[in-house]
Amino acid sequence: MFKYEKHVFVCGNRRPPKASKRSCGNHGSDNLFDAMKIRVGESGLASKVRINRAGCLGRCDFGPTIVIYPQGIWYGGVKMDDIEEIIEKSILKDEIIGRLVIGNNNEKTDTP
């Protein structure tokens, strides 16, 4: 059976346009998902890293939100410009990018 070393979930939750809560799907997560999947493939990592679209991850207020397992790294406010850094640091080197981290209290943190 095939086993991935890393699993990245990109929130794709989409609320109605006039909903009172934010949603990742309405803030560019589909483009992030596509770009991350392409970039992982181009890097030759597709057999080790799985990129999946997820339903609501419960942190859309910080969206677009992604989570990387098995490390359990939660990132919010992810932009297209962050993809390369996430792959290079968090996926390849298990490093945390402090400016993107969502803490356990559902707050953005600024850890190094």
N, C-alpha and C positions, 0 to 999 in steps of 0.2 A: 504494500500500500504506500502511496506517495505521501510524504510528510513535508510540510513547509517549515522553515526555520522561523519565519516572521509572518504575521498576518496583520494587514492594515485594513481597518474599517473606515470608510468615508461616509459620514452621515448624508443620506439623501432625502431626509424627511422634508416634505413639502406641505405647508399649510395653505389654506386659502389666502389670497392676496390681502384681504382686510382683517385677517386674524390678529388678535391682540398680542400673540407671541410670535417671535422671530422663528424662522426655519432655515436650516442649512441649504436645502434644495432651492430656496428662493434667493440665495446669496452666493451662487456660483459653485456649489459643491459638485455638480455634474461635470463641469469643466475640469475641476481639480482631480476628480476620479479618473476621467479620460487621460489627462496629462500624466498623472502618476502611473497609471497602468502602462502607457506607452513608454515612459521613461524607464520603468523597471524592466520592461522587455528589451529596450535598446541597451541597457546595462548588462544584459545577460543574467539577470537575477530572477527571471520568471519561474525557474524551477525551485527557488529557495524562498521567494517572497510572494505572497498572495495578496492582491489588492481586491477588496470587496466593497460593493456599495451596501450600506447598512440602512435600516430603518432608523427611527429616532433613537439617538444615543442619550437623550435626556439633557443635553447641554447646548441646545440650539441658540441660547442667548449669547453664546460665545462663538457661534458658527462663522464660517464652516468649521465643523469639528471632525477630528480624526482620532482614532485610538490605535496604538501599535502594540500587538501582543507577540511574545509572551511578557514583555517588559511592563505592560500596562501604562504606557506613556499616553497621556491625554493632551491633545493640542487643540486650541481654539483660535479663531480669527485667522485661519490658514489662508494664504494667498498663493497665487500661481508662482510668485517669486520665491516662495518658501520650499517648493517641491525639491529642488536640487539639494538644498541644505538638509532637508529631512532625510533624503535618501543617503547622502554622504555621511551625515553625523548619526542620526538616530537608527537608521536601518543597518548601515554597514558597521558602525562603530559603537552602537548602544549608548551614544551620548544624548543628553537632554538639552534641548534648545529652550532656555529659560523664558524668553519673551513670549513663547507660544503655549507654555504649560498652563493647564487648568488644574487648580488645586483640588484637594478633597472636599473643600467647603464650597465648591462651585464658584471659585473666585480665580481670576487670572493672577498668576504669581509672577515673580520676576527673579526666579532662581538662576544662578549661573549655569 
